[in-house]
Amino acid sequence: MLLLVLHAVLAWIGRAPGILAGEDDSRYIALARSLRSGQYREIWSPDAPVHHMYPPGYSTLLAVWTAIGGEGFDWIVAFQVLVAVGTLVLAYDAFRRIARPAVALGALVILAVNPHLLSSAGEVRSEGALGFCFALAFWASVVLPRGARQTAILLAAAVAAPMIRTAGIVLPAAVVAEWVLARRYRDAALATLLFAVTVGPLLAWTMSDPAPMAGTSYAADLVARDAGESMGRGFIARIIRSATFYPAQAIPIILPIPTIAGTAIDNVVSTLIIIGGLALGMFASLGRARLGVLLVLATAGMLSLWPWRAVRFLEPLLPVLVVLLLLGVARVMDLLSRRAAMAAVVAVTLIIATTGAVKTAQQIALVRECDRGDSLPDPRCLTTQEAAYFSAIRFVRDSLPRGARVVTVKAAALFHYTNTPTLRAARLNVMDTVTFWNRLAELKADYAIIGEVHDSEWPALGFRLQSRCERLRIAAVYAPRTYVVRILPADSAEVGAHACTEIPRAMLEHQRERESKQRQRAQPQ
């Protein structure tokens, strides 16, 4: 109970400063608002197209929660914290059925102070809700006896998981595989049929995006590849990159494992220990916790084929990974003695938990003094690039004419704070310059924001805007290199002479700084 309370308190005091510029959070909230009106549309866009990227499950949860208490950030974070605590309750109750008390409690200690789980609980993100589905299924498979109740809960969790996050498709696959291996062929067949009529249409809906684009459409992400690269070579390259990234980098980071700066041997040793421990833990769990093993294997297969790699993709699976690791450590040390096994479990728990607690304390220190009373995030708790972008948002909200249409890379974030119709630069940046300007005229764009919160802003949006800089007038400037510019009509007699000096200069500075950072990263550490 103390560990659960600790987790809730740490998540709350370390919560994010607010809705930031990452876009996922503001999109989910906007989609929840759309659902409350009986639709599922991108209401941040002037034409409000039907949304095809995120499944509606998580947005539906937010729609219900915000219908009760509004869209305040702290109110939504309270929901996230409840989900996180519920996940740990289910996970621990399952752990203590399959492992010794030291292993079960050690796993809970590690999870309670894990900085990644706490960050997820303190933001508007769908990973926490997906993790709850994974924990519920794992709990049902371990705790409940075989029967109608267990089957119903497993099916409900498996259907809900991909509805919350498309990556949750691994849970239905794991459930079917579990029942096949258990020779429950009738249950496996019925589950396959149920998933086909529920999850199948959802996946078809996701893949039917009429305007697919990498980064804004899972359909486009799935087939994304480098220029000139065949589909087959692209998938092989993904598998190789993922096979090195997740075991050697992502898992040690998310646990987290302590490292010594400037050395490589500690990374090699920790990777070998982790992979060996997980492998032994999975082998030891093939009896009572087989669903967890299958969930790990299914997730590994999915991530190996996905073009993007990120540590946070492992967050929903983290409780299972932690207990499997400790089970593996206990199993190998059992070869010496039971006392040695318990000592090893305690040692690993203390090492990982201490590292996690230190990182958590550092995270909390960064946001502890944040003023959350303003409608916009506290600039003291943002990077200089984020602070400049939110200054631009404040200018749009307070100074632009009502109904002005703004082009920006972060359309949903701008809409969240201003209710201003926004035009997503991502769909414009792929156009050639002539088509780009014609499209701006068709969309009746009035202003644009060019800043530093996304890599594509200056090379893509800035490049196209400066091509006709005489049609721009600078409305506001915030360091570093963040501009709100007015887009003048084609027939305007006004000429933006200042913009033709300022915008190219800022773009050149951005390019030089970017090249300098790339050279620094290329240097051996």
Buried (B, 14 or more C-beta within 10 A) or exposed (E): EEBBEBBBEBBBEBBBBBBBBBBBBBBBBBBBBBBBEEEBBBBBBBEEEEBBBBBBBBBBBBBEBBEEEEBEBEEBBBBBBBBBBBBBBBBBBBBBEBBBEBBBBBBBBBBBBBBBBBBBBBBBBBBBBBBBBBBBBBBBBBBBEEEEEBBEBBBBBBBBBBBBBBBBBBBBBBBBBBBBEBEBEEBBEBBBEBBEEBBEEBBEBBBEBEEBBBEBBBBBBBEBBEEEEEEEEBBEBBBEEBEEBBBBBBBBBBBBBBBEEEEEEBBEEBBEBBBBBBEBBBBBBEEBBBBBBBBBBBBBBBBBEBBEBEBEBBBBBBBBBBBBBBBBBBBBBBEEEEEBBBBBBBEBBEBBBEBBBBBBBEBBEEBEEBEBEEEBBBBEBBBEBBBBBBBBBBBBBEEBEEEBBBBBBBBBBBBBBBEBBBBBBBBBBEBEEEEBBEBBEEBEBBBBBBBBBBEBBBBBBBBBBBBBBEBBBBBBBBEBBBBBBBBBEEEEEEBBEEBBEBBBEBBEEBBEBEEEEEEEEEEEE
